[in-house]
Amino acid sequence: MPTTRDDPVLVGAWRDLLDRHARIHCALSSALEHQHGLGVSEFEVLDRLASGDHDARIQELADAVHLSQSALSRVVARLEADGLVVRAMCPEDRRGVYTCLTEAGRARHAEASPTHRAVLRETLG
């Protein structure tokens, strides 16, 4: 069985990626929570909806934000409780559920986006 000594460059690159992701995620989490009352996943859902046509099927959204359907469902429930999104049945397929951005969600996204982008510039730049 190979060990880390067998490919230190590959393992080092992997660890650097994990470290960088953790630093960026922590910085985003802190800024978004303190300044806007949003978690990183909550912001990412709002961001995806705001950058698209303001609604998305749950499965497509789960894939886009890299969450399981059940984890996304919990995020959407929190956003829905805050009035930032609503869920609606797909008219073509009654089994399908859409998540739709509300005016309040659009406004919260607009307020939080500059913070998100500033953190990304600071941590990725």
C-alpha positions as CSV (number, residue, x, y, z in Angstrom):
1,M,0.0,0.0,0.0
2,P,1.5,3.4,-1.0
3,T,2.1,6.0,1.7
4,T,2.4,9.8,1.6
5,R,6.1,9.3,1.1
6,D,5.3,7.7,-2.2
7,D,3.8,10.9,-3.7
8,P,4.5,13.9,-1.4
9,V,3.7,16.4,-4.1
10,L,0.2,15.0,-4.7
11,V,-0.6,14.7,-1.0
12,G,0.9,18.2,-0.4
13,A,-1.3,19.7,-3.2
14,W,-4.4,18.0,-1.7
15,R,-3.6,19.3,1.8
16,D,-3.0,22.8,0.4
17,L,-6.4,22.7,-1.3
18,L,-8.1,21.6,1.9
19,D,-6.3,24.3,3.9
20,R,-7.3,27.0,1.4
21,H,-10.9,25.9,1.3
22,A,-11.1,25.9,5.1
23,R,-9.7,29.4,5.4
24,I,-12.0,30.8,2.7
25,H,-15.0,29.0,4.1
26,C,-14.3,30.2,7.6
27,A,-13.8,33.8,6.5
28,L,-17.1,33.7,4.4
29,S,-19.0,32.1,7.3
30,S,-17.9,34.7,9.8
31,A,-18.6,37.7,7.5
32,L,-21.9,36.5,6.1
33,E,-23.2,35.4,9.5
34,H,-22.2,38.6,11.4
35,Q,-23.1,41.1,8.8
36,H,-26.1,39.5,7.1
37,G,-27.4,36.6,9.2
38,L,-26.7,34.1,6.5
39,G,-24.7,30.9,6.4
40,V,-22.4,30.1,3.5
41,S,-24.8,27.5,2.1
42,E,-27.8,29.9,2.5
43,F,-25.9,32.6,0.6
44,E,-24.9,30.2,-2.1
45,V,-28.5,29.2,-2.7
46,L,-29.5,32.9,-2.9
47,D,-26.6,33.6,-5.2
48,R,-27.4,30.7,-7.6
49,L,-31.1,31.8,-7.7
50,A,-30.2,35.4,-8.2
51,S,-27.8,34.7,-11.0
52,G,-30.3,32.5,-12.8
53,D,-33.9,33.1,-13.6
54,H,-34.8,33.3,-9.9
55,D,-36.2,29.7,-9.6
56,A,-34.6,26.3,-9.8
57,R,-35.7,22.7,-9.3
58,I,-34.5,21.3,-6.0
59,Q,-32.4,18.6,-7.5
60,E,-30.7,21.0,-9.9
61,L,-30.0,23.4,-7.1
62,A,-28.7,20.6,-4.8
63,D,-26.2,19.6,-7.6
64,A,-25.2,23.2,-8.2
65,V,-24.4,24.0,-4.5
66,H,-22.9,20.5,-3.8
67,L,-25.4,19.5,-1.1
68,S,-27.5,16.4,-0.7
69,Q,-31.2,16.9,-1.3
70,S,-31.9,16.5,2.4
71,A,-29.3,19.1,3.4
72,L,-30.5,21.5,0.7
73,S,-34.1,21.0,1.9
74,R,-33.0,22.1,5.4
75,V,-31.2,25.2,4.0
76,V,-34.3,26.0,1.8
77,A,-36.5,25.6,4.9
78,R,-34.5,28.2,6.8
79,L,-34.5,30.6,3.9
80,E,-38.3,30.0,3.5
81,A,-38.9,30.7,7.2
82,D,-37.1,34.0,6.7
83,G,-39.2,34.9,3.7
84,L,-36.2,34.8,1.3
85,V,-37.5,31.9,-0.9
86,V,-40.7,30.0,-1.5
87,R,-41.2,26.5,-2.8
88,A,-43.6,25.8,-5.6
89,M,-44.8,22.7,-7.4
90,C,-43.6,22.2,-11.0
91,P,-46.6,22.7,-13.2
92,E,-45.4,20.1,-15.8
93,D,-44.4,17.5,-13.2
94,R,-46.2,17.5,-9.9
95,R,-43.4,15.5,-8.3
96,G,-41.0,18.3,-9.0
97,V,-40.5,21.2,-6.5
98,Y,-39.0,24.6,-7.4
99,T,-37.3,27.0,-5.1
100,C,-38.1,30.6,-6.0
101,L,-36.4,33.8,-4.9
102,T,-38.7,36.4,-3.3
103,E,-38.2,40.1,-3.4
104,A,-36.9,39.9,0.2
105,G,-34.4,37.2,-0.9
106,R,-33.3,39.4,-3.9
107,A,-32.8,42.3,-1.5
108,R,-30.8,40.2,1.1
109,H,-28.7,38.8,-1.7
110,A,-28.0,42.3,-3.0
111,E,-26.9,43.4,0.5
112,A,-24.7,40.3,1.1
113,S,-23.1,40.0,-2.3
114,P,-20.5,42.8,-1.8
115,T,-19.4,41.2,1.5
116,H,-19.1,37.8,-0.2
117,R,-17.1,39.2,-3.1
118,A,-14.9,41.3,-0.8
119,V,-14.0,38.2,1.3
120,L,-13.3,36.2,-1.9
121,R,-11.0,39.0,-3.2
122,E,-9.2,39.2,0.1
123,T,-8.7,35.5,0.6
124,L,-8.2,34.4,-3.1
125,G,-6.3,37.5,-4.2
